[in-house]
Amino acid sequence: MDFVIFVLALAVLILGSDLLITQSERIALKFNIPEFIIGASLVALGTSLPEMGASVAASIYNKPQIAISNAIGSNILNITLILASVFLIAGKINPDRDFFAKDSTWALVPVLVFILMIIDGVISRFDASLLLLLMGAYLVFLIQDTKDMPPIEPKALSKDTFRWIKVIPMIVGGLMLLIVGAHFTVESASDIAASFGISEWVIGIIMVSLGTSLPEFTVSISAAIKGKVDMAIGNIIGSNMANITVVLGVAGLVNPMPLNSMTYLFDIVTLFSATLILVFITANKLYTKSAGISLVILLGLFLDNTLQGL
């Protein structure tokens, strides 16, 4: 029964997130914000809403293992599963954007900052504030990077159809679904861990992170199939940035989160290694099926080590 509740709660969590990001896009388009900024910030943040909902709820209920492992696991899966799938599914990949020059730093720096923060064994409220400031810096960078780009009138949404009386109830409904879904996701995940004698960390880094990564998976795979590899890769980088800075930042503001880094050293090293591989791929423009297979191998090692701990 707990597993059924977990699946249903995840579905509600993702539905609420989808409502929020859709309406946020409508508001952004209403005020003529360029589509690139919408995609790089709102879509990335929106697809990270399930992670944020689950991790914040876990922090509220004093379950820091689920809160932190969810963010770490989601980042690992974004690179080793979703990005690998993009490389394996898409045809010839030749992105217009130089991801190494413009984005790789924003993929690596949050991970390095996170590692430095957990040396003392806790993500404090001060640490959480710094993570959120880092996300703020990223948003400023995006705005500066696109300041010369003219606003693009959306095709799918005409501003004549925009009505606050429709948008606000949808946002409120999305928030309610997000809160309810997050609550039951964390509670059912914790019950599953207790009933099977599995640590909450393992449940968080596998089950919760896999479920909350579904929006990134659907957005990136859909973009790859349509040949929009810039959007697919940009969504993964932006989502990973948001997972570390916003997800852990907000969760850490709610409650300081203790973490014994030596206990979970393999997972932290895997997070760092996957991010380094991402930087290496973008630096050398290795957007190939071989790179995808290499990422799948890393995923296999990660899952093997985690499942052995069951």
C-alpha positions in Angstrom: 0.0 0.0 0.0 2.9 2.4 0.8 4.3 1.9 -2.7 0.9 2.7 -4.3 0.7 5.9 -2.2 4.2 6.7 -3.2 3.5 6.4 -7.0 0.2 8.4 -6.7 1.9 11.0 -4.6 4.7 11.4 -7.2 2.0 11.8 -9.9 0.3 14.5 -7.9 3.7 16.2 -7.2 4.6 16.2 -10.9 1.1 17.4 -11.9 1.3 20.3 -9.5 4.8 21.2 -10.8 3.5 21.1 -14.4 0.7 23.5 -13.6 3.1 25.9 -11.9 5.6 26.0 -14.6 3.0 26.3 -17.4 1.4 29.3 -15.7 4.8 30.8 -14.8 5.6 30.7 -18.6 2.4 32.5 -19.4 3.2 35.2 -16.9 6.8 35.6 -18.3 5.5 35.7 -21.9 2.9 38.3 -20.8 5.8 40.6 -19.8 7.8 39.9 -23.0 10.6 38.0 -21.3 12.8 36.3 -24.1 12.1 32.7 -24.6 15.7 31.7 -24.0 15.6 33.0 -20.5 12.2 31.3 -20.0 13.8 28.0 -21.1 17.0 28.3 -19.2 15.5 29.5 -16.0 11.8 28.8 -15.7 11.8 25.5 -17.4 15.0 24.4 -15.5 13.5 25.6 -12.2 10.1 24.2 -13.1 11.4 20.7 -13.8 13.2 20.9 -10.4 10.0 21.7 -8.5 9.3 18.0 -7.7 12.8 17.7 -6.2 12.2 20.9 -4.2 8.8 19.9 -3.0 10.1 16.5 -1.8 13.3 17.8 -0.2 11.6 20.7 1.5 8.9 18.4 2.9 11.6 16.0 4.0 13.4 18.9 5.8 10.1 20.0 7.5 9.5 16.4 8.8 13.2 16.2 9.9 14.2 13.7 7.4 17.5 15.3 6.1 18.7 12.0 4.5 15.8 12.0 2.0 16.1 15.8 1.4 19.8 15.6 0.5 19.9 12.3 -1.2 17.0 13.3 -3.5 19.0 16.3 -4.8 22.2 14.3 -5.2 20.5 11.3 -6.8 18.6 13.6 -9.2 21.8 15.3 -10.4 23.5 11.9 -10.9 20.5 10.6 -12.9 20.1 13.8 -14.9 23.7 13.2 -16.3 24.1 9.4 -16.4 20.5 8.5 -17.4 18.8 11.4 -19.1 21.8 13.0 -20.8 23.0 9.6 -21.9 19.6 8.9 -23.3 19.7 12.1 -25.3 23.1 11.1 -26.8 21.8 7.7 -27.6 18.5 8.8 -29.1 19.4 11.9 -31.0 21.1 11.8 -34.4 24.0 14.0 -35.2 24.4 16.5 -32.3 25.9 19.9 -33.1 24.6 22.4 -30.5 24.6 26.1 -31.5 25.5 27.1 -27.9 29.0 26.7 -26.5 28.0 24.9 -23.3 31.6 24.7 -22.1 32.4 28.4 -22.4 29.0 29.5 -21.0 27.5 26.8 -18.9 30.0 24.2 -17.6 31.1 26.5 -14.7 27.5 26.7 -13.6 27.3 22.9 -13.6 30.5 22.4 -11.6 30.8 25.3 -9.1 27.6 24.4 -7.1 28.9 20.8 -6.6 32.2 22.1 -5.4 30.5 24.6 -3.0 28.2 21.8 -1.7 31.2 19.5 -1.0 33.0 22.3 0.9 29.8 23.0 2.9 29.4 19.5 4.1 32.9 19.2 5.5 31.6 20.4 8.9 28.8 17.8 8.8 25.8 20.1 8.3 24.2 22.3 5.7 23.4 25.3 7.9 21.0 28.1 7.2 24.0 30.3 6.3 25.1 27.7 3.8 21.6 27.5 2.4 21.6 31.3 1.9 24.8 31.1 0.0 23.4 28.4 -2.3 20.4 30.6 -3.1 22.7 33.6 -3.8 24.6 31.3 -6.2 21.4 30.7 -8.0 20.7 34.4 -8.1 24.1 34.9 -9.7 23.2 32.3 -12.3 20.0 34.2 -13.2 21.9 37.5 -13.5 24.3 35.7 -15.8 21.5 34.5 -18.0 20.0 38.0 -18.2 23.4 39.5 -19.1 24.0 36.8 -21.6 20.7 37.5 -23.4 20.4 41.3 -23.0 21.0 41.9 -26.7 18.4 39.3 -27.7 15.0 40.8 -28.7 11.9 39.4 -27.1 10.3 36.7 -29.1 6.5 36.8 -29.5 5.3 33.3 -28.5 3.5 31.2 -31.1 1.6 28.9 -28.8 0.3 31.6 -26.5 -1.2 34.9 -27.6 -1.2 37.6 -24.9 -4.8 38.4 -25.9 -5.8 35.1 -24.2 -4.0 35.9 -21.0 -6.4 36.3 -18.1 -5.2 36.8 -14.5 -8.5 35.4 -13.3 -7.6 32.1 -15.0 -3.8 32.1 -14.2 -4.0 32.7 -10.4 -6.4 29.8 -9.6 -4.2 27.5 -11.7 -1.1 28.7 -9.7 -2.9 28.2 -6.4 -4.1 24.7 -7.5 -0.6 23.8 -8.6 0.9 24.9 -5.3 -1.7 22.8 -3.4 -1.0 19.7 -5.5 2.7 20.3 -5.0 2.4 20.5 -1.2 0.1 17.5 -0.9 2.1 15.4 -3.3 5.4 16.3 -1.6 4.0 15.4 1.9 2.8 11.9 0.8 5.9 11.3 -1.3 8.1 11.7 1.7 5.9 10.0 4.2 5.3 6.9 2.0 9.0 6.8 1.0 9.9 6.8 4.7 7.4 4.1 5.5 8.8 1.9 2.6 12.3 2.3 4.0 11.1 1.3 7.5 9.1 -1.7 6.3 12.0 -3.1 4.2 14.7 -2.1 6.7 16.3 0.1 4.1 17.9 3.4 5.0 16.1 6.6 4.0 19.2 7.7 2.1 18.9 4.7 -0.3 15.2 5.3 -0.8 15.9 9.0 -1.4 18.8 8.6 -3.8 17.0 5.9 -5.9 13.2 5.9 -5.6 12.5 9.6 -4.8 15.2 11.0 -7.1 14.1 8.8 -10.0 10.5 9.8 -9.6 11.2 13.5 -9.2 13.5 13.4 -12.3 10.7 12.4 -14.6 10.0 16.0 -15.7 13.6 16.5 -16.7 13.5 13.1 -18.5 10.3 13.9 -20.5 11.4 17.4 -21.4 14.9 16.4 -22.5 14.0 13.3 -24.4 11.2 15.1 -26.2 13.6 17.9 -27.1 16.2 15.4 -28.3 13.6 13.6 -30.5 12.7 16.9 -32.1 16.3 17.8 -32.7 16.4 20.6 -30.1 19.6 19.4 -28.4 20.4 22.8 -27.0 17.2 22.8 -25.1 17.8 19.2 -23.9 21.4 19.8 -22.7 20.5 23.3 -21.3 17.6 21.8 -19.3 19.9 19.2 -17.7 22.6 21.8 -16.8 20.0 24.3 -15.5 18.1 21.6 -13.5 21.3 20.4 -11.9 22.2 23.9 -11.0 18.7 24.4 -9.4 18.8 21.0 -7.6 22.0 22.0 -5.6 21.3 25.7 -5.1 17.5 26.0 -4.8 16.4 22.6 -3.7 19.1 22.2 -1.0 19.0 26.0 -0.3 15.3 26.2 0.5 15.4 22.8 2.4 18.4 24.1 4.4 16.6 27.3 5.3 13.7 25.4 6.6 15.9 23.3 8.9 19.7 22.8 9.1 20.5 19.4 7.6 23.2 17.2 9.2 25.2 15.0 6.8 28.1 12.6 7.5 29.9 13.0 4.2 32.2 9.9 4.9 29.2 7.6 5.2 27.9 8.6 1.8 31.3 9.3 0.2 30.7 7.0 -2.8 27.5 8.9 -3.8 29.2 12.3 -3.3 32.2 11.2 -5.4 29.8 9.9 -8.1 28.0 13.3 -8.2 31.4 15.0 -8.6 32.6 12.5 -11.2 29.4 12.7 -13.3 29.7 16.5 -13.3 33.3 16.4 -14.3 32.4 14.1 -17.2 29.7 16.6 -18.2 32.3 19.4 -18.3 34.7 17.1 -20.2 32.1 16.3 -22.8 31.1 20.0 -23.4 34.8 21.0 -23.5 35.6 18.5 -26.2 32.2 18.6 -27.9 31.8 14.8 -27.5 28.1 14.7 -28.1 28.2 11.2 -29.3 26.7 7.8 -28.6 30.1 6.7 -27.2 29.8 9.4 -24.6 26.3 8.2 -23.8 27.5 4.6 -23.3 30.3 5.9 -21.0 27.6 7.7 -18.9 25.5 4.6 -18.7 28.5 2.6 -17.4 28.9 5.2 -14.6 25.1 4.8 -13.9 25.6 1.0 -13.7 28.4 1.4 -11.2 26.3 3.8 -9.1 23.3 1.5 -9.0 25.4 -1.5 -8.3 27.0 0.1 -5.3 23.7 1.5 -4.0 21.8 -1.8 -4.4 24.6 -3.7 -2.7 23.8 -1.6 0.4 20.2 -2.8 0.6 
